[in-house]
Amino acid sequence: MAASVRIAVLKERADGESRVSATPETVKKFIALGAVVAVETGAGADASISDEAYREAGAEVGALDPVVKDADIVFGVQGPEPALLAGAKPGVLLAAVLDPFGQRPRIDAYAAAGIEALAMEFMPRITRAQSMDVLSSQSNLAGYKAVIAAADTYGRAFPMMMTAAGTITAARCFVMGVGVAGLQAIATARRLGAQVSATDVRSATREQIQSLGAKPIFVESVAGIEGEGAGGYATEMSEEYQKAQAELVSSHIAKQDIVITTALIPGRAAPRLISDAQIASMKPGSVIFDLAVAQGGNVEGSVADQVVERHGVKIMGYSNTPAHLAADASALFSRNLYNFLSAFWDKEQGRPILDEEIGDAVRLTKDGKVVNQRLSG
């Protein structure tokens, strides 16, 4: 019988990172598969999970060195420094969000250290991988949090209210970018009672916007530009489309009270959606939440983790929005990891054996080399 696989769960060290990559729920599930799970002391504290809760689930809990020693698999939310994994077995699997384009030197260091690094954000957008997709699970929460934070900053009510003293009109909320985060932002703003409109470069999202009770705002004059790249991600638009989009947004945005921007292109800086001139056209007291602020921002002048006021408009955005919902974000992230590895768990070998379609998509390094095609060149 194969020896039990050892899974190490690290405490996050990045500034502002409050999530954890395993919960007592998933610890129990991995142990049921035959694995040994070791959790670094305090790993779940910021997500409201005590060390005792991990022990009750069956995990070992201790300092970094004994947790990582002889580990076969290491879990993280964000990629750890390679030196932290020095005590792990040769060829250890590392599963985390690794930011391969922004942290290329670290990826090269993983390769040099013999680590097999698996980038969870490279999970392919295919049906059988939906339950493994950390970008979707975390973006879902981010879209919700963006609206809640904007509502808190906005100095007025969201829903229409009819009172003896008169009627309060509903807030107007405009969502730019209708991926997972944008769809959840639409749904949340609708639940709060706002009048919601939304736009996206992908024409296929029109029906999704309407299904949530929001008004679609689309460029009609430029035909044949779908804006959808490989794997369902948005791509950059032509100059003609960008000009038409800017004109449309300028006329619409001036009437809005809340704007949520969500546009990201993998491996590139976030596209600029809102200019200073467009901000100046908005009503004083309006709020813009830039969900892409950590990748350069969709909004001119946005600053991560600060509320910036320009032309009477408050612009805000978090460098790590899901971390503001640490308990739920950790629960979903850890389930994504479990769903990923358990799908490939070989009972005879007592360990996951990744297939080509998903394994090759997420694997960055192996046998001392960077092997992912998206990082070639």
C-alpha positions as CSV (number, residue, x, y, z in Angstrom):
1,M,0.0,0.0,0.0
2,A,1.3,3.4,-1.0
3,A,2.5,5.8,1.8
4,S,0.1,8.6,2.7
5,V,0.5,11.8,0.7
6,R,1.4,14.7,3.0
7,I,-0.3,18.0,2.3
8,A,1.1,21.2,3.8
9,V,-1.2,24.2,4.3
10,L,0.7,27.5,4.6
11,K,-0.1,30.6,6.5
12,E,-0.3,33.5,4.0
13,R,2.5,36.1,4.1
14,A,1.4,38.6,1.5
15,D,0.3,42.0,2.9
16,G,-3.5,42.1,3.3
17,E,-4.0,38.4,2.6
18,S,-6.5,37.1,5.1
19,R,-7.6,34.0,3.2
20,V,-6.4,30.4,3.8
21,S,-6.2,27.6,1.3
22,A,-7.8,24.8,3.4
23,T,-10.6,24.7,5.9
24,P,-11.6,22.1,8.4
25,E,-14.2,20.9,5.9
26,T,-11.6,20.2,3.2
27,V,-9.1,18.9,5.6
28,K,-11.6,16.1,6.6
29,K,-12.2,15.4,2.9
30,F,-8.5,15.0,2.1
31,I,-7.9,12.8,5.1
32,A,-10.8,10.6,3.9
33,L,-8.9,10.2,0.7
34,G,-6.0,8.9,2.7
35,A,-3.8,12.0,2.9
36,V,-2.1,13.4,6.0
37,V,-2.7,17.2,6.3
38,A,-0.5,19.5,8.2
39,V,-1.5,23.2,8.8
40,E,0.9,26.0,9.8
41,T,0.0,27.6,13.1
42,G,-2.3,30.6,12.7
43,A,-3.0,29.9,9.0
44,G,-6.7,30.3,9.4
45,A,-6.8,33.0,12.1
46,D,-7.7,35.9,9.7
47,A,-10.5,33.7,8.2
48,S,-12.0,33.0,11.6
49,I,-10.7,29.4,11.8
50,S,-8.8,28.4,14.9
51,D,-5.9,26.0,15.1
52,E,-8.1,23.8,17.3
53,A,-10.7,23.6,14.6
54,Y,-8.0,22.2,12.3
55,R,-6.9,19.7,15.0
56,E,-10.5,18.6,15.5
57,A,-10.7,17.9,11.8
58,G,-7.7,15.7,12.0
59,A,-4.9,17.9,10.9
60,E,-1.5,18.3,12.4
61,V,-0.8,21.9,13.4
62,G,2.6,23.4,13.9
63,A,5.4,25.7,12.9
64,L,6.4,26.1,9.2
65,D,9.4,23.7,9.2
66,P,7.7,20.6,10.6
67,V,4.6,21.3,8.5
68,V,6.5,21.5,5.3
69,K,9.0,18.7,6.1
70,D,8.5,15.8,3.6
71,A,5.4,17.4,2.1
72,D,4.3,16.0,-1.2
73,I,1.8,18.8,-1.9
74,V,1.7,22.4,-0.6
75,F,-1.4,24.6,-0.7
76,G,-1.4,28.4,-0.7
77,V,-3.7,31.2,-1.7
78,Q,-0.9,33.3,-3.1
79,G,2.4,31.8,-4.2
80,P,5.0,31.4,-1.4
81,E,8.7,32.2,-1.7
82,P,10.5,29.0,-2.8
83,A,12.7,29.1,0.3
84,L,9.7,28.3,2.4
85,L,9.4,24.9,0.7
86,A,13.0,23.9,1.3
87,G,12.0,20.9,3.5
88,A,9.5,19.5,1.1
89,K,10.1,16.4,-1.1
90,P,11.8,16.8,-4.5
91,G,9.1,17.4,-7.1
92,V,6.6,18.7,-4.5
93,L,3.3,19.9,-6.0
94,L,2.5,23.6,-5.2
95,A,-1.1,24.6,-5.9
96,A,-1.9,28.3,-5.4
97,V,-2.6,31.5,-7.4
98,L,0.9,32.2,-8.7
99,D,0.5,35.3,-10.8
100,P,2.8,33.9,-13.5
101,F,3.0,37.0,-15.7
102,G,3.6,39.4,-12.8
103,Q,5.9,37.1,-10.8
104,R,8.0,35.5,-13.5
105,P,11.3,35.5,-11.5
106,R,9.5,33.5,-8.7
107,I,8.2,31.0,-11.3
108,D,11.8,30.6,-12.6
109,A,12.9,30.0,-9.0
110,Y,10.2,27.3,-8.5
111,A,11.6,25.6,-11.6
112,A,15.2,25.8,-10.3
113,A,14.1,24.4,-6.9
114,G,12.5,21.4,-8.5
115,I,9.0,22.4,-7.5
116,E,6.0,21.4,-9.8
117,A,4.0,24.7,-9.6
118,L,0.3,24.6,-10.5
119,A,-1.2,28.0,-11.2
120,M,-4.9,27.7,-10.1
121,E,-5.8,30.9,-12.1
122,F,-4.8,29.0,-15.3
123,M,-7.7,26.5,-14.8
124,P,-9.3,26.1,-18.2
125,R,-12.8,27.4,-18.7
126,I,-14.4,24.1,-19.5
127,T,-17.5,22.5,-18.0
128,R,-15.7,19.8,-15.9
129,A,-13.3,22.4,-14.4
130,Q,-16.0,24.8,-13.2
131,S,-15.9,23.6,-9.7
132,M,-12.1,24.0,-9.6
133,D,-12.1,27.6,-10.9
134,V,-10.7,29.9,-8.3
135,L,-11.0,33.0,-10.5
136,S,-14.7,32.5,-10.7
137,S,-15.3,31.7,-7.1
138,Q,-13.3,34.7,-5.9
139,S,-14.6,37.1,-8.5
140,N,-18.1,36.2,-7.5
141,L,-17.5,37.4,-4.0
142,A,-15.5,40.4,-5.3
143,G,-18.5,41.6,-7.4
144,Y,-20.7,41.4,-4.4
145,K,-18.3,43.2,-2.1
146,A,-17.7,46.0,-4.6
147,V,-21.4,46.9,-4.6
148,I,-21.7,46.7,-0.8
149,A,-18.6,48.8,-0.3
150,A,-19.7,51.4,-2.9
151,A,-23.2,51.5,-1.2
152,D,-21.5,52.1,2.2
153,T,-19.5,55.0,0.7
154,Y,-22.4,56.5,-1.3
155,G,-24.1,59.1,0.8
156,R,-27.6,58.1,-0.2
157,A,-30.0,55.1,-0.2
158,F,-30.0,52.6,-3.0
159,P,-33.7,51.7,-3.3
160,M,-36.6,54.0,-4.1
161,M,-38.4,54.8,-0.8
162,M,-41.8,56.3,-0.5
163,T,-42.2,58.1,2.8
164,A,-44.6,60.6,4.4
165,A,-42.0,63.2,3.9
166,G,-41.7,62.4,0.2
167,T,-40.1,60.0,-2.2
168,I,-36.4,59.1,-2.5
169,T,-35.4,58.1,-6.0
170,A,-33.5,54.8,-6.6
171,A,-29.8,55.0,-7.2
172,R,-28.5,54.4,-10.7
173,C,-25.8,51.8,-10.9
174,F,-23.7,51.1,-14.0
175,V,-21.6,47.9,-14.2
176,M,-18.8,47.8,-16.8
177,G,-17.6,44.3,-17.6
178,V,-20.0,41.4,-17.3
179,G,-17.9,38.5,-16.3
180,V,-18.4,36.6,-13.1
181,A,-17.7,39.7,-10.9
182,G,-19.9,41.9,-13.1
183,L,-22.9,39.5,-13.1
184,Q,-22.7,39.3,-9.3
185,A,-22.4,43.1,-9.0
186,I,-25.6,43.5,-11.2
187,A,-27.5,41.0,-9.0
188,T,-26.3,42.6,-5.8
189,A,-27.2,46.1,-6.9
190,R,-30.6,44.9,-8.1
191,R,-31.2,43.3,-4.7
192,L,-30.4,46.6,-3.0
193,G,-33.0,48.3,-5.1
194,A,-30.9,50.2,-7.6
195,Q,-31.7,50.9,-11.2
196,V,-29.0,48.9,-12.9
197,S,-27.4,49.0,-16.4
198,A,-24.4,47.2,-17.7
199,T,-22.0,46.9,-20.7
200,D,-19.4,44.6,-22.0
201,V,-17.3,44.1,-25.1
202,R,-18.8,40.7,-25.6
203,S,-22.1,40.8,-27.4
204,A,-23.1,37.4,-25.9
205,T,-23.5,39.0,-22.5
206,R,-26.6,41.1,-23.5
207,E,-29.0,38.3,-22.6
208,Q,-27.2,37.7,-19.3
209,I,-27.6,41.3,-18.4
210,Q,-31.3,41.3,-19.3
211,S,-31.9,38.0,-17.4
212,L,-30.8,39.8,-14.2
213,G,-33.2,42.6,-14.8
214,A,-30.6,45.2,-15.8
215,K,-30.5,47.4,-19.0
216,P,-27.8,46.4,-21.5
217,I,-25.8,49.4,-22.9
218,F,-24.0,48.4,-26.1
219,V,-22.3,49.9,-29.0
220,E,-24.6,49.3,-32.0
221,S,-22.8,51.2,-34.7
222,V,-19.7,49.0,-34.9
223,A,-20.7,45.6,-36.2
224,G,-18.8,42.3,-36.1
225,I,-16.7,42.8,-33.0
226,E,-17.5,40.1,-30.5
227,G,-14.6,40.8,-28.0
228,E,-14.4,37.2,-26.9
229,G,-11.0,35.5,-26.9
230,A,-9.8,32.0,-26.2
231,G,-11.4,30.4,-23.1
232,G,-14.2,32.9,-22.8
233,Y,-11.9,35.8,-21.7
234,A,-12.3,39.3,-23.0
235,T,-9.7,40.5,-25.5
236,E,-8.5,44.0,-26.5
237,M,-10.8,45.9,-28.9
238,S,-10.0,47.7,-32.1
239,E,-9.5,51.5,-32.1
240,E,-12.8,52.0,-33.8
241,Y,-14.7,50.0,-31.2
242,Q,-12.8,51.7,-28.3
243,K,-13.8,55.2,-29.7
244,A,-17.4,54.2,-30.1
245,Q,-17.4,52.6,-26.6
246,A,-15.9,55.8,-25.1
247,E,-18.6,58.0,-26.6
248,L,-21.4,55.7,-25.4
249,V,-20.0,55.5,-21.9
250,S,-19.4,59.3,-21.7
251,S,-23.1,60.0,-22.4
252,H,-24.3,57.2,-20.0
253,I,-21.9,57.7,-17.1
254,A,-22.9,61.3,-16.5
255,K,-26.3,60.1,-15.3
256,Q,-25.0,57.4,-12.9
257,D,-24.7,57.4,-9.1
258,I,-22.6,54.2,-8.8
259,V,-20.2,52.7,-11.3
260,I,-18.5,49.3,-10.9
261,T,-15.7,48.5,-13.3
262,T,-14.5,44.9,-13.6
263,A,-12.5,44.6,-16.8
264,L,-9.4,42.5,-16.8
265,I,-7.3,40.9,-19.6
266,P,-5.1,38.0,-18.3
267,G,-1.4,38.8,-18.5
268,R,-1.9,42.5,-19.3
269,A,-2.5,45.7,-17.6
270,A,-6.2,46.5,-16.9
271,P,-7.8,48.4,-19.8
272,R,-8.7,52.0,-19.1
273,L,-12.5,52.4,-19.2
274,I,-13.1,55.8,-17.4
275,S,-11.1,59.0,-18.0
276,D,-10.7,62.0,-15.8
277,A,-13.0,63.9,-18.2
278,Q,-15.7,61.3,-17.8
279,I,-15.4,61.4,-14.0
280,A,-15.8,65.2,-14.2
281,S,-19.1,64.7,-16.0
282,M,-20.6,62.7,-13.1
283,K,-22.7,64.1,-10.3
284,P,-21.0,65.2,-7.0
285,G,-21.4,62.4,-4.5
286,S,-21.2,59.6,-7.0
287,V,-19.0,56.6,-6.3
288,I,-16.8,54.5,-8.6
289,F,-15.5,51.1,-7.4
290,D,-12.5,49.9,-9.6
291,L,-12.3,46.2,-9.2
292,A,-9.2,46.2,-11.4
293,V,-7.2,48.7,-9.4
294,A,-4.5,46.1,-8.4
295,Q,-3.8,45.5,-12.1
296,G,-3.4,49.2,-13.0
297,G,-7.0,50.2,-12.8
298,N,-9.9,50.7,-15.2
299,V,-10.4,54.2,-13.8
300,E,-8.0,57.1,-14.2
301,G,-6.7,58.2,-10.8
302,S,-7.8,55.2,-8.8
303,V,-5.5,54.1,-6.0
304,A,-5.6,50.7,-4.3
305,D,-7.0,50.7,-0.8
306,Q,-7.7,54.4,-0.8
307,V,-10.8,56.6,-1.4
308,V,-9.7,59.3,-3.9
309,E,-12.0,62.2,-4.5
310,R,-11.9,63.8,-8.0
311,H,-14.4,66.4,-9.2
312,G,-16.6,65.5,-6.2
313,V,-16.7,61.8,-7.2
314,K,-15.3,59.2,-4.8
315,I,-13.1,56.6,-6.5
316,M,-12.2,53.4,-4.6
317,G,-11.0,49.9,-5.0
318,Y,-9.2,47.2,-3.0
319,S,-5.9,45.5,-3.8
320,N,-7.4,42.2,-2.8
321,T,-11.2,42.4,-2.7
322,P,-11.9,38.7,-1.9
323,A,-9.8,39.0,1.3
324,H,-12.4,41.4,2.6
325,L,-14.7,38.4,2.8
326,A,-12.0,36.0,4.2
327,A,-14.2,33.3,5.7
328,D,-16.4,32.8,2.6
329,A,-13.6,33.3,0.2
330,S,-11.5,30.7,2.0
331,A,-14.3,28.2,2.0
332,L,-14.8,28.5,-1.7
333,F,-11.1,28.6,-2.6
334,S,-10.4,25.5,-0.5
335,R,-13.3,23.7,-2.1
336,N,-11.8,24.6,-5.5
337,L,-8.5,23.0,-4.5
338,Y,-10.3,19.9,-3.2
339,N,-12.4,19.5,-6.3
340,F,-9.3,19.9,-8.4
341,L,-7.1,17.3,-6.8
342,S,-9.8,14.8,-5.8
343,A,-10.9,14.6,-9.4
344,F,-7.5,13.1,-10.2
345,W,-7.0,11.1,-7.1
346,D,-5.6,7.6,-7.9
347,K,-6.7,5.3,-5.1
348,E,-4.0,2.7,-5.8
349,Q,-1.1,5.3,-5.7
350,G,-2.9,7.4,-3.0
351,R,-2.1,10.6,-4.8
352,P,-3.5,12.8,-7.6
353,I,-2.4,12.0,-11.2
354,L,-3.3,15.0,-13.4
355,D,-4.6,14.5,-16.9
356,E,-3.2,16.3,-19.9
357,E,-6.1,18.7,-20.6
358,I,-6.2,20.3,-17.1
359,G,-2.8,19.3,-15.9
360,D,-1.0,20.8,-18.8
361,A,-3.1,24.0,-18.6
362,V,-2.2,24.7,-14.9
363,R,1.3,23.3,-14.7
364,L,4.0,26.0,-14.9
365,T,7.1,24.1,-13.9
366,K,8.3,20.5,-13.9
367,D,11.7,18.7,-13.7
368,G,13.6,21.9,-13.3
369,K,12.0,23.7,-16.3
370,V,9.2,26.2,-17.1
371,V,6.9,24.1,-19.2
372,N,3.7,26.1,-19.7
373,Q,3.2,27.3,-23.2
374,R,1.7,30.6,-22.1
375,L,5.0,31.5,-20.5
376,S,7.2,30.5,-23.5
377,G,9.4,33.2,-25.0
